[in-house]
Amino acid sequence: MNRFKLTISLVSLCCVFLLACAIQISAATSTIMISSVSPQPTLQQTLVNKLRSNPNLNLSQLQVHVDGNKVALYGQAETGFERALAQKFLENTQGVAIIENKMQIRD
């Protein structure tokens, strides 16, 4: 097998693996607390709705703190992938410049 076919096979397997990871949908409920230092309930509500609408996130005790254009995430995630996905999911939101991900991974 030449390098090109091997590379295509490897990329295909990686894509299948990522798709399999993304399909796992959790029906667990989560608690999301909202607190804000600045009067921006619309930005904060947008962030909370984005996190709630993603079926691939199983976050518990999640707290979203908004201070101007800085967002801090606190709580617990099942895996490091979920922790990173929560941050990545919010990165391109208008009005958010800095995201501090202080979430913990459950033991």
PyMOL commands that set and color helices and strands:
alter all, ss='L'
color gray80, all
select helices_A, chain A and resi 3-23+41-53+80-90
alter helices_A, ss='H'
color red, helices_A
select strands_A, chain A and resi 32-36+60-67+70-77+98-101+104-105
alter strands_A, ss='S'
color yellow, strands_A
deselect
rebuild
show_as cartoon
